[in-house]
Amino acid sequence: MAIFRPRPRRRWRNPLSRTKAFLIALVIFLLLSIQTLVFLQHRLEPTLLILATQKAEQLAKEAITDAVTKRISQQGVDFNQIVKIEKNKEGQIQAYQFNYKEYARIVGETTSRVQNKLQEFETEKVDRTIPLGLATGNAFLAQMGPNLPVTFVPIGSVKTKLETELKEAGINMVLATVYIFVEVDLRIVIPFATDEQTVTTKIPITHSLIIGDVPQYLYNNPEGKPDVPRAPMEGADDTP
């Protein structure tokens, strides 16, 4: 005769407390968030750096142009004080060169103004952010945030120089323009990434219409160096 034995009751484990469930959900959320951020960083970082570089270059050029134009408007620039033109007895242009005293003064003042402007620029209330959605390339998401801050600081000193450009303006007429070149190296910083960029700006500061025959070799002398070759003048001795 079979003996009936009652089955042992199963013991149910106590359900997770709300605190433990919350902590587990929080850990999972944090892990997923970190994984998503790492993924976005690797996918969007190159695009974000390009956008940040463009933004920094635009703002830096605005600061440089503002500094140069204010200097010109306040003090003015006279072409004849910057450039000396040498002519022969027939009035033909033989050479031209910068007045280096005036050259040094303009370059020094401009460099100082640009450096000060870039330093002041950091404290001004200017939009130096780019929306994260812009990096997706989607027009619908382009203006969606969050906005990422873009910081840029000059590296080293500002490089400034003057150059001239000659263009034919008619028969025996040449338009001579003096440009100021400003070059600055920037370190661009965004969250999780940094890059370096060289910004160069070319701004015309004065010009003059030169009447007379201009030798061809002068067209390739943008810095107006005094040692440019001169066409031999009539009656000159060609022997060394």
C-alpha positions in Angstrom: 0.0 0.0 0.0 1.4 3.3 -1.1 2.2 5.9 1.5 1.0 9.4 0.6 3.5 12.1 1.4 2.6 15.7 1.0 4.8 17.7 -1.3 7.0 20.3 0.4 5.9 23.8 -0.2 8.0 26.0 -2.4 9.7 28.9 -0.7 9.2 32.1 -2.7 12.0 34.5 -2.6 11.2 37.9 -1.2 10.7 40.4 -4.1 13.3 43.1 -4.6 12.8 46.1 -2.4 12.1 49.4 -4.1 15.5 50.7 -3.1 17.3 47.8 -4.7 15.2 48.0 -7.9 15.9 51.8 -8.1 19.6 51.3 -7.7 19.8 48.6 -10.4 17.8 50.7 -12.8 20.1 53.7 -12.0 23.2 51.7 -12.7 21.8 50.4 -16.0 20.8 53.9 -17.0 24.3 55.2 -16.2 26.0 52.5 -18.1 23.8 53.1 -21.2 24.3 56.8 -20.9 28.1 56.4 -20.8 28.0 54.0 -23.7 25.9 56.5 -25.7 28.2 59.4 -24.9 31.3 57.4 -25.9 29.5 56.4 -29.2 28.5 60.0 -29.9 32.0 61.2 -29.1 33.6 59.0 -31.6 31.0 59.5 -34.3 30.5 63.3 -33.9 33.9 64.5 -32.6 35.4 65.0 -36.1 32.4 66.9 -37.3 32.2 69.0 -34.1 35.8 69.9 -34.4 35.3 71.1 -38.0 32.3 73.2 -36.9 34.1 74.6 -33.9 37.1 75.5 -36.0 34.9 77.3 -38.5 33.2 79.2 -35.6 36.5 80.1 -34.0 37.9 81.3 -37.3 34.9 83.4 -38.0 35.0 85.1 -34.6 38.8 85.6 -34.7 38.6 87.2 -38.2 35.9 89.5 -36.9 38.1 90.5 -34.0 41.1 91.1 -36.3 39.2 93.1 -38.8 37.6 95.2 -36.1 41.0 96.0 -34.6 42.6 96.9 -38.0 39.7 99.0 -39.3 39.5 101.0 -36.0 43.2 101.7 -36.3 42.8 102.9 -39.8 39.7 105.1 -39.0 41.4 106.7 -36.0 44.8 107.4 -37.5 44.5 107.0 -41.3 47.1 105.5 -43.6 48.9 107.5 -46.3 50.2 105.5 -49.2 53.0 108.0 -49.9 54.2 107.7 -46.4 54.4 103.9 -46.5 55.7 103.3 -50.0 58.6 105.1 -51.7 58.7 105.0 -55.5 62.0 105.6 -57.4 61.9 106.9 -60.9 64.6 107.7 -63.5 65.1 110.9 -65.3 62.5 110.0 -67.9 59.9 109.5 -65.1 59.9 105.7 -65.5 59.4 103.7 -62.3 62.6 101.8 -61.4 61.8 100.4 -58.0 59.6 100.9 -55.0 60.2 100.0 -51.3 58.5 100.4 -48.0 59.4 103.2 -45.6 60.4 100.8 -42.9 60.0 103.4 -40.1 56.3 103.8 -41.0 56.2 100.0 -41.8 57.4 99.1 -38.3 55.0 101.6 -36.6 51.9 100.3 -38.4 52.8 96.7 -37.9 53.6 97.2 -34.2 50.4 99.1 -33.5 48.3 96.6 -35.4 49.8 93.6 -33.6 49.2 95.2 -30.2 45.6 96.1 -31.1 44.9 92.6 -32.4 46.3 90.9 -29.3 44.3 93.2 -27.0 41.2 92.6 -29.1 41.5 88.8 -28.9 42.0 89.0 -25.1 39.0 91.3 -24.7 37.0 89.0 -27.0 37.0 86.3 -24.4 35.2 88.5 -21.9 32.6 89.9 -24.3 29.1 88.4 -24.5 29.4 86.8 -27.9 27.7 83.6 -29.0 30.5 81.0 -28.8 28.4 77.8 -28.8 27.3 75.3 -31.4 24.2 73.2 -31.1 25.0 69.5 -30.9 22.3 68.7 -33.5 24.3 70.6 -36.1 26.8 67.8 -36.2 24.2 65.3 -37.3 24.0 67.0 -40.7 20.2 66.9 -40.5 18.5 70.2 -41.2 15.6 69.3 -38.8 18.0 68.6 -35.9 20.5 71.4 -36.7 19.2 73.8 -34.1 18.6 71.2 -31.4 20.8 71.3 -28.3 22.4 71.0 -26.0 24.7 73.9 -27.0 28.4 73.0 -26.8 30.8 75.8 -25.7 33.6 76.7 -28.1 36.7 78.2 -26.5 39.7 79.5 -28.4 42.9 81.1 -27.1 45.9 82.5 -29.1 49.1 80.4 -29.2 52.2 82.5 -29.3 52.3 86.0 -30.7 50.3 87.6 -33.5 52.3 87.8 -36.8 51.7 90.9 -38.8 53.2 92.2 -42.1 52.5 94.6 -45.0 52.5 93.6 -48.6 51.8 95.4 -51.9 49.8 94.2 -54.9 50.1 95.8 -58.3 47.4 95.6 -60.9 47.2 97.2 -64.4 44.6 99.9 -64.5 45.1 101.1 -68.0 47.9 102.3 -70.4 50.9 103.2 -68.2 48.7 103.1 -65.1 49.0 100.7 -62.2 46.8 100.4 -59.1 49.1 99.8 -56.1 47.3 98.4 -53.0 48.9 97.9 -49.6 47.5 95.0 -47.6 48.1 94.1 -44.0 48.4 90.4 -43.3 47.6 89.2 -39.8 48.2 85.6 -38.7 47.4 84.0 -35.4 47.6 80.5 -34.2 44.6 79.4 -32.1 43.9 76.5 -29.8 40.3 75.5 -30.1 38.6 73.6 -27.2 35.3 71.9 -27.1 34.1 69.2 -24.6 36.1 66.0 -25.0 38.3 67.4 -27.8 40.9 70.1 -28.8 42.5 71.2 -32.0 44.8 73.9 -33.4 44.1 76.3 -36.3 46.0 79.1 -38.0 43.8 82.0 -39.0 45.1 84.5 -41.6 43.4 87.7 -42.6 44.2 90.0 -45.5 42.9 93.5 -45.3 43.5 96.4 -47.7 44.6 99.6 -45.8 45.5 102.1 -48.6 46.0 102.3 -52.4 47.3 104.7 -55.0 47.1 105.0 -58.8 50.6 105.1 -60.2 51.1 106.7 -63.6 54.1 105.6 -65.5 55.7 102.5 -67.0 56.2 99.8 -64.3 58.8 97.1 -65.0 57.3 93.6 -65.0 59.6 92.3 -62.2 58.0 94.7 -59.7 54.7 92.8 -60.0 56.3 89.8 -58.1 57.6 91.9 -55.2 54.8 91.9 -52.7 56.9 92.9 -49.8 58.5 95.9 -51.5 62.0 94.9 -50.7 64.6 97.5 -51.4 66.9 95.0 -53.0 64.7 94.3 -56.0 66.5 94.4 -59.4 66.5 97.8 -61.1 66.4 98.4 -64.8 69.7 100.0 -66.0 69.4 103.7 -66.5 70.6 105.3 -69.6 74.3 106.1 -69.6 75.0 103.8 -66.7 78.2 101.9 -66.8 77.4 98.1 -67.1 80.9 97.0 -66.0 81.3 95.9 -62.4 
